[in-house]
Every structure is written in C-alpha cells, then in structure tokens.
Amino acid sequence: MPKISIILPTFNVEKYIAKALESCINQ
C-alpha cells in the first residue's frame, strides 16, 4: 500500500509536467 501512494502522486506529476510542456510547445 505505501508503494502505491508513492507511485500515484508521481504519476500524476509526470502527467501534469507533460501537459505543461505540451502547452509551452503549442504556444
């Protein structure tokens, strides 16, 4: 269980960073 709670936020952060990079490139 602790492993999952560490992996999930990291996954969400990676998704957020990917989205931010994409919008920077598209501008």
Backbone torsions as a table, in degrees:
resi	resn	phi	psi	omega
1	MET	NA	-48.0	178.9
2	PRO	-57.6	-36.0	179.5
3	LYS	-60.5	-43.1	-178.2
4	ILE	-63.1	-42.7	-177.3
5	SER	-68.3	-21.4	175.5
6	ILE	-82.7	-39.3	-176.4
7	ILE	-70.0	-42.9	-174.7
8	LEU	-60.6	-51.8	178.2
9	PRO	-59.5	-38.5	178.8
10	THR	-61.8	-42.9	179.0
11	PHE	-61.8	-42.3	179.9
12	ASN	-65.1	-39.0	179.1
13	VAL	-65.0	-42.8	178.8
14	GLU	-60.4	-42.2	178.6
15	LYS	-61.8	-42.9	-178.3
16	TYR	-64.5	-43.4	179.8
17	ILE	-63.5	-41.9	179.3
18	ALA	-61.1	-41.3	179.4
19	LYS	-65.8	-43.3	-179.6
20	ALA	-62.4	-44.7	178.4
21	LEU	-61.0	-41.8	-178.3
22	GLU	-61.8	-44.8	-179.0
23	SER	-68.4	-30.9	175.7
24	CYS	-65.6	-41.8	-178.8
25	ILE	-68.9	-37.1	-175.5
26	ASN	-73.7	-22.6	-176.1
27	GLN	-70.5	NA	NA
